[in-house]
Amino acid sequence: MSGPDVDGAITGRPAAVTSRPAGPPNRLDSPILPPGLTDEDVVGRWLAAKASGRGRLSPATLAQYRTEAERLFWYAGRTGTLISAWTLDDFTAFVDFLQAPAPWAIRNPGVRRGSPDWRPFLGPLSDRSAGQTQKIVTSLFDWLRDVGYLQRNPAAGLPTVGRRLPEKQARFLSADDTALLREAIAARPEPSREARLAKARDLFAVDLFERTGLRTTEAVRCRMGHVKIEPVPAELRREFPDAPPFQWLLRVEHGKGGKARWVPCDEIALSLQAYRMAYGLSPVPAPDETLPLLLSVRRTRFGIWKGLRSRTSVWNLITGLCDEALAYARAHRRRIDAERFETASTHWLRHSYAKGLAAAVSNGLDARAALENMGHSDLRTFNQYVDDEPLKRALATALARARAAR
């Protein structure tokens, strides 16, 4: 692939699919791209463009775009049709294939990349995942049209898969739910040092996600040294007379869209200190400490604590804690909503934090501060956590219209 190499963006393509001198009917000679580029070259430039500039994608989102490009070219190779030759029927067949791939298109879990048996699918995609793939590939074809490489977007005839205004958020754990998580963890026996460490880490993990609202990727990338204890200056003490003398803050270096932010973390200060002391660390992190915020219970061969280094490992941790809490509740004959614990994940705890922020907004917190804490830029996204927002809006509208009619 020519152009910037975005971490080996597209791999696993059969060599049979290459651009031809006599291009397909939908193909154009772009006035702003070099001549002679193949489809793969141009898609490589699309990925490079997505990785550049102020609006560049986050590394996690860019990795998803690479995956979709890889799937696209693998499928094109198997069907023998260049993507620049795709019609509406070709794109429709691709979307259908995502949710019902043929058996030969599914790889065994143990097959590694580079093997002739490797495939970019482990099974059919869910409705949500297939919709995300369709959305990303549609945006690719939009870009190919915009840069003059294609005349038309072959996905143009399909229903748009885009952002819908969110409904009220129901995927969260209540205060009672998270109390049960902590109770189940605290009730664990500690037959080994690793069990003791896991208990301390797991209690902190629940606090971290429920009380800071971090995204999974953000938590994985946080380091202990990103925690800062900031003295509250006199002028702010006058504005906030009940404020403590110090405020704990957590720096999120790599938020969604590459945006950094500071998150209040006073509510996890005690939990963080207990967790660190269980690991034999000082209660308060040093400013230059590079240990991951979420630690493994194992060390490297050099004696340094390992961290939870992937979104999957954190997701497995939190979903495992939900399973543990469900088993604990059943063993103690508690009546709970089992389905919620069976489907809950890390992101549910982020929503729990957002629900608390929404309540704080109704009690005087500036909505802009709530958006900044969450790493959101759109108030419509945040409104999904405000339970009485439609009712309040209706009452405000009726009152304003009545006043205007007087």
C-alpha positions as CSV (number, residue, x, y, z in Angstrom):
1,M,0.0,0.0,0.0
2,S,1.4,3.4,-0.9
3,G,1.0,6.5,1.2
4,P,1.4,6.5,5.0
5,D,1.5,3.1,6.5
6,V,-1.2,3.0,9.3
7,D,0.1,0.0,11.3
8,G,-0.4,-2.5,8.5
9,A,-3.9,-1.3,8.0
10,I,-5.1,-3.9,5.5
11,T,-3.8,-7.4,5.6
12,G,-5.0,-10.8,4.6
13,R,-6.1,-9.7,1.1
14,P,-5.9,-12.2,-1.8
15,A,-3.5,-10.9,-4.5
16,A,-6.1,-11.6,-7.2
17,V,-7.9,-8.4,-6.6
18,T,-5.9,-5.5,-8.2
19,S,-6.9,-2.4,-10.1
20,R,-7.0,-2.7,-13.9
21,P,-5.9,-0.1,-16.5
22,A,-9.5,-0.1,-17.9
23,G,-11.4,0.9,-14.7
24,P,-14.9,-0.1,-13.8
25,P,-17.8,2.1,-14.9
26,N,-18.1,3.9,-11.5
27,R,-14.3,4.5,-11.3
28,L,-12.9,8.0,-12.1
29,D,-9.5,9.6,-12.4
30,S,-9.3,11.6,-9.3
31,P,-8.1,15.2,-9.8
32,I,-6.6,15.3,-6.3
33,L,-5.0,11.8,-6.0
34,P,-1.9,10.6,-7.8
35,P,-2.6,8.5,-10.9
36,G,-2.2,4.7,-11.0
37,L,-3.4,4.0,-7.4
38,T,-5.1,0.7,-6.7
39,D,-8.2,0.4,-4.5
40,E,-6.0,-0.7,-1.6
41,D,-3.7,2.3,-2.1
42,V,-6.6,4.7,-2.0
43,V,-8.2,3.1,1.1
44,G,-4.8,3.3,2.8
45,R,-4.9,7.1,2.1
46,W,-8.4,7.2,3.7
47,L,-7.1,5.5,6.8
48,A,-4.1,7.9,6.9
49,A,-6.4,10.9,6.5
50,K,-8.5,9.6,9.4
51,A,-5.4,9.4,11.6
52,S,-4.4,13.0,10.8
53,G,-5.4,16.5,11.8
54,R,-7.3,18.0,14.6
55,G,-10.4,15.8,14.0
56,R,-8.3,12.6,13.8
57,L,-9.8,9.4,15.2
58,S,-8.6,8.0,18.5
59,P,-6.3,4.9,18.3
60,A,-9.1,2.6,19.3
61,T,-11.5,4.0,16.7
62,L,-8.8,3.9,14.1
63,A,-8.2,0.2,14.9
64,Q,-11.9,-0.5,14.2
65,Y,-11.7,1.3,10.9
66,R,-8.6,-0.9,9.9
67,T,-10.6,-4.0,10.9
68,E,-13.5,-2.9,8.6
69,A,-11.1,-2.2,5.7
70,E,-9.6,-5.6,6.2
71,R,-13.0,-7.3,6.2
72,L,-14.0,-5.4,3.1
73,F,-10.9,-6.3,1.1
74,W,-11.0,-9.9,2.2
75,Y,-14.7,-10.2,1.1
76,A,-13.9,-8.4,-2.2
77,G,-11.1,-10.9,-2.8
78,R,-13.3,-13.9,-2.2
79,T,-16.0,-12.5,-4.6
80,G,-13.6,-11.4,-7.2
81,T,-15.0,-7.9,-7.6
82,L,-13.0,-4.7,-7.0
83,I,-14.6,-2.4,-4.5
84,S,-14.4,0.4,-7.1
85,A,-16.6,-1.8,-9.3
86,W,-19.3,-2.4,-6.6
87,T,-22.9,-1.8,-7.4
88,L,-25.8,-1.4,-4.9
89,D,-26.3,-5.2,-5.2
90,D,-22.7,-5.9,-4.3
91,F,-22.9,-3.7,-1.2
92,T,-26.2,-5.2,-0.2
93,A,-24.7,-8.7,-0.5
94,F,-21.8,-7.6,1.7
95,V,-24.1,-6.4,4.4
96,D,-26.1,-9.6,4.3
97,F,-22.9,-11.6,4.4
98,L,-21.8,-9.9,7.7
99,Q,-24.7,-11.4,9.6
100,A,-24.8,-14.7,7.8
101,P,-21.3,-15.6,6.7
102,A,-20.8,-19.0,4.9
103,P,-19.1,-21.7,7.1
104,W,-15.9,-21.4,5.0
105,A,-15.7,-17.7,6.0
106,I,-15.4,-18.4,9.7
107,R,-12.0,-19.2,11.2
108,N,-11.3,-21.3,14.2
109,P,-10.3,-19.3,17.3
110,G,-6.8,-20.8,17.4
111,V,-5.9,-19.8,13.8
112,R,-3.3,-17.0,13.8
113,R,-3.0,-14.1,11.4
114,G,-0.7,-15.1,8.5
115,S,-2.0,-18.6,8.3
116,P,-3.7,-19.6,5.0
117,D,-6.7,-20.6,7.1
118,W,-7.0,-17.1,8.7
119,R,-10.4,-15.3,8.2
120,P,-11.5,-11.9,9.6
121,F,-14.7,-13.5,11.0
122,L,-15.2,-15.6,14.1
123,G,-18.9,-15.9,13.5
124,P,-21.9,-13.8,12.4
125,L,-21.9,-10.2,13.5
126,S,-24.7,-9.0,15.8
127,D,-27.2,-6.4,14.4
128,R,-25.3,-3.7,16.2
129,S,-21.8,-4.7,15.0
130,A,-23.1,-5.2,11.4
131,G,-24.7,-1.8,11.5
132,Q,-21.4,-0.3,12.7
133,T,-19.5,-2.0,9.9
134,Q,-22.1,-0.7,7.3
135,K,-21.8,2.8,8.7
136,I,-17.9,2.8,8.5
137,V,-17.8,1.3,5.0
138,T,-20.5,3.7,3.8
139,S,-18.3,6.6,5.1
140,L,-15.4,5.1,3.2
141,F,-17.4,5.1,-0.1
142,D,-18.5,8.7,0.7
143,W,-14.9,9.6,0.9
144,L,-14.0,7.8,-2.3
145,R,-16.7,9.8,-4.0
146,D,-15.7,13.1,-2.4
147,V,-12.1,12.8,-3.6
148,G,-13.2,12.0,-7.1
149,Y,-12.2,8.3,-7.1
150,L,-15.8,7.1,-7.6
151,Q,-18.8,8.7,-9.3
152,R,-21.4,7.4,-6.9
153,N,-21.5,5.7,-3.5
154,P,-22.7,2.1,-4.1
155,A,-24.3,2.2,-0.6
156,A,-26.4,5.3,-1.4
157,G,-29.5,3.2,-2.0
158,L,-29.5,1.6,1.4
159,P,-31.2,2.9,4.5
160,T,-28.8,5.2,6.4
161,V,-27.2,3.7,9.5
162,G,-26.4,6.7,11.5
163,R,-26.6,8.2,14.9
164,R,-30.1,8.3,16.3
165,L,-31.1,10.5,19.1
166,P,-30.7,8.3,22.2
167,E,-33.6,7.1,24.2
168,K,-33.5,7.2,27.9
169,Q,-30.6,5.2,29.2
170,A,-31.7,2.0,30.9
171,R,-28.3,0.2,30.7
172,F,-26.9,1.1,34.1
173,L,-26.4,-0.4,37.5
174,S,-28.3,1.1,40.4
175,A,-26.7,2.0,43.7
176,D,-28.2,-1.2,45.1
177,D,-26.7,-3.2,42.2
178,T,-23.2,-1.8,42.8
179,A,-23.5,-2.3,46.5
180,L,-24.1,-6.0,45.8
181,L,-21.0,-6.1,43.6
182,R,-18.9,-4.8,46.4
183,E,-20.5,-7.1,49.0
184,A,-19.8,-10.1,46.8
185,I,-16.2,-9.1,46.4
186,A,-15.7,-8.4,50.1
187,A,-17.2,-11.8,51.0
188,R,-14.5,-13.7,49.1
189,P,-12.1,-15.8,51.0
190,E,-8.4,-15.0,50.7
191,P,-6.6,-18.3,50.4
192,S,-3.6,-16.8,48.6
193,R,-1.7,-13.6,48.1
194,E,-3.1,-13.3,44.6
195,A,-6.7,-13.7,46.0
196,R,-6.0,-10.8,48.4
197,L,-4.6,-8.6,45.6
198,A,-7.5,-9.4,43.3
199,K,-10.0,-8.5,46.0
200,A,-8.4,-5.0,46.5
201,R,-8.1,-4.4,42.8
202,D,-11.7,-5.5,42.1
203,L,-13.1,-3.3,44.7
204,F,-11.2,-0.4,43.3
205,A,-12.3,-1.2,39.7
206,V,-15.9,-1.0,40.7
207,D,-15.3,2.4,42.4
208,L,-13.2,3.6,39.4
209,F,-15.9,3.1,36.8
210,E,-18.9,3.9,38.9
211,R,-17.5,7.1,40.4
212,T,-15.4,8.6,37.6
213,G,-17.3,7.4,34.5
214,L,-14.2,6.4,32.6
215,R,-14.5,4.6,29.3
216,T,-12.8,1.2,29.2
217,T,-10.0,2.3,26.8
218,E,-9.4,5.4,28.9
219,A,-9.0,3.4,32.1
220,V,-6.6,1.0,30.3
221,R,-4.4,3.9,29.3
222,C,-4.4,5.7,32.6
223,R,-1.3,5.5,34.8
224,M,-0.9,5.9,38.5
225,G,1.0,9.2,37.9
226,H,-2.1,10.7,36.2
227,V,-3.6,11.1,39.7
228,K,-3.0,14.5,41.1
229,I,-3.8,16.1,44.5
230,E,-4.4,19.8,43.9
231,P,-4.6,22.4,46.7
232,V,-7.8,24.5,46.5
233,P,-6.6,28.2,46.4
234,A,-8.2,30.9,48.6
235,E,-10.3,32.5,45.8
236,L,-12.0,29.1,45.1
237,R,-12.4,28.5,48.8
238,R,-14.4,31.7,48.9
239,E,-16.6,30.5,46.0
240,F,-16.9,27.0,47.5
241,P,-16.8,27.5,51.3
242,D,-17.5,23.9,52.1
243,A,-14.7,22.7,49.8
244,P,-11.9,20.5,51.3
245,P,-8.4,21.9,51.3
246,F,-7.3,19.5,48.6
247,Q,-9.0,18.0,45.5
248,W,-8.1,14.7,43.9
249,L,-8.1,14.8,40.1
250,L,-7.4,12.2,37.4
251,R,-5.9,13.1,34.1
252,V,-7.4,11.3,31.1
253,E,-4.7,11.7,28.5
254,H,-6.4,9.9,25.6
255,G,-10.1,10.4,25.7
256,K,-12.5,9.8,22.9
257,G,-11.5,11.7,19.7
258,G,-8.1,12.2,21.2
259,K,-9.4,14.8,23.7
260,A,-7.7,15.0,27.1
261,R,-9.6,16.0,30.3
262,W,-9.4,16.2,34.1
263,V,-11.9,14.0,36.0
264,P,-12.8,14.6,39.7
265,C,-11.8,11.6,41.7
266,D,-12.2,12.5,45.4
267,E,-14.8,9.7,45.6
268,I,-12.2,7.0,44.8
269,A,-9.3,8.5,46.9
270,L,-9.7,6.1,49.9
271,S,-10.3,3.1,47.6
272,L,-7.2,3.9,45.6
273,Q,-5.1,4.2,48.7
274,A,-6.3,0.9,50.1
275,Y,-5.8,-0.8,46.7
276,R,-2.2,0.6,46.4
277,M,-1.3,-0.5,50.0
278,A,-2.5,-4.0,49.3
279,Y,0.0,-4.1,46.5
280,G,2.8,-2.8,48.7
281,L,2.8,0.6,47.1
282,S,2.7,4.0,48.9
283,P,-0.8,5.3,49.5
284,V,-0.4,8.2,47.1
285,P,1.0,7.8,43.6
286,A,4.1,9.8,42.7
287,P,3.7,12.3,39.9
288,D,6.0,10.4,37.5
289,E,4.7,6.9,38.4
290,T,4.2,4.9,35.2
291,L,2.4,1.9,36.7
292,P,-1.0,1.2,35.0
293,L,-4.0,2.4,37.1
294,L,-5.5,-1.1,36.8
295,L,-3.0,-3.7,37.9
296,S,-2.7,-7.4,37.3
297,V,-2.0,-9.7,40.3
298,R,1.2,-10.8,38.6
299,R,4.6,-9.2,38.1
300,T,7.0,-9.1,35.2
301,R,10.2,-11.1,35.4
302,F,11.8,-7.9,36.6
303,G,9.5,-7.7,39.6
304,I,7.3,-4.8,38.2
305,W,3.5,-5.1,38.5
306,K,1.8,-5.9,35.2
307,G,-1.3,-4.0,34.2
308,L,-4.6,-4.9,32.6
309,R,-3.5,-3.9,29.1
310,S,-6.6,-4.4,26.9
311,R,-10.2,-3.5,26.7
312,T,-11.0,-7.2,26.6
313,S,-9.3,-7.9,29.9
314,V,-11.1,-5.1,31.7
315,W,-14.4,-6.2,30.1
316,N,-13.8,-9.7,31.3
317,L,-13.0,-8.5,34.8
318,I,-16.2,-6.4,35.2
319,T,-18.5,-9.0,33.6
320,G,-16.9,-11.6,35.8
321,L,-17.7,-9.5,38.8
322,C,-21.3,-9.2,37.7
323,D,-21.5,-13.0,37.3
324,E,-20.0,-13.4,40.8
325,A,-22.5,-11.0,42.3
326,L,-25.4,-12.8,40.7
327,A,-24.1,-16.2,42.1
328,Y,-23.6,-14.5,45.5
329,A,-27.2,-13.2,45.5
330,R,-28.7,-16.5,44.5
331,A,-26.7,-18.3,47.2
332,H,-28.1,-15.9,49.8
333,R,-31.6,-16.0,48.3
334,R,-31.6,-12.4,47.3
335,R,-34.3,-11.2,44.9
336,I,-32.6,-9.3,42.1
337,D,-32.9,-8.6,38.4
338,A,-30.8,-11.4,37.2
339,E,-31.0,-10.3,33.5
340,R,-29.4,-7.0,34.3
341,F,-26.3,-8.7,35.9
342,E,-26.1,-11.2,33.1
343,T,-26.0,-8.4,30.4
344,A,-24.1,-5.7,32.4
345,S,-20.6,-4.6,31.4
346,T,-18.1,-1.9,32.1
347,H,-20.0,0.7,30.2
348,W,-23.0,0.1,32.4
349,L,-20.9,1.5,35.3
350,R,-20.1,4.6,33.2
351,H,-23.8,5.1,32.7
352,S,-24.3,4.7,36.5
353,Y,-21.9,7.7,37.0
354,A,-23.8,9.7,34.3
355,K,-27.1,9.1,36.1
356,G,-25.5,10.6,39.2
357,L,-24.2,13.5,37.3
358,A,-27.7,14.1,35.8
359,A,-29.1,14.3,39.4
360,A,-26.3,16.7,40.3
361,V,-27.2,19.0,37.3
362,S,-30.8,19.2,38.7
363,N,-29.2,20.3,42.0
364,G,-27.1,23.1,40.5
365,L,-24.1,21.5,38.7
366,D,-23.4,23.3,35.5
367,A,-24.4,21.0,32.5
368,R,-21.1,22.0,30.8
369,A,-19.2,20.6,33.8
370,A,-21.1,17.3,33.6
371,L,-20.4,17.1,29.8
372,E,-16.7,17.7,30.5
373,N,-16.6,15.0,33.2
374,M,-18.1,12.5,30.9
375,G,-16.0,13.5,27.9
376,H,-19.1,14.3,25.9
377,S,-19.5,17.3,23.5
378,D,-23.2,17.1,22.8
379,L,-25.9,17.8,25.4
380,R,-28.3,15.6,23.6
381,T,-26.1,12.6,24.4
382,F,-26.2,13.6,28.1
383,N,-30.0,14.2,28.2
384,Q,-30.5,10.4,27.9
385,Y,-29.5,10.2,31.6
386,V,-32.0,12.8,32.7
387,D,-35.1,10.9,33.6
388,D,-37.5,13.8,33.9
389,E,-36.1,15.9,30.9
390,P,-39.1,15.4,28.6
391,L,-41.6,16.3,31.3
392,K,-39.7,19.3,32.4
393,R,-39.4,20.5,28.8
394,A,-43.1,20.0,28.3
395,L,-43.9,22.0,31.4
396,A,-41.5,24.8,30.5
397,T,-42.9,24.9,27.0
398,A,-46.5,25.2,28.2
399,L,-45.6,27.9,30.7
400,A,-43.7,29.9,28.2
401,R,-46.4,29.7,25.6
402,A,-49.0,30.7,28.1
403,R,-47.0,33.7,29.1
404,A,-46.5,34.7,25.4
405,A,-50.3,34.4,24.8
406,R,-51.1,36.9,27.5
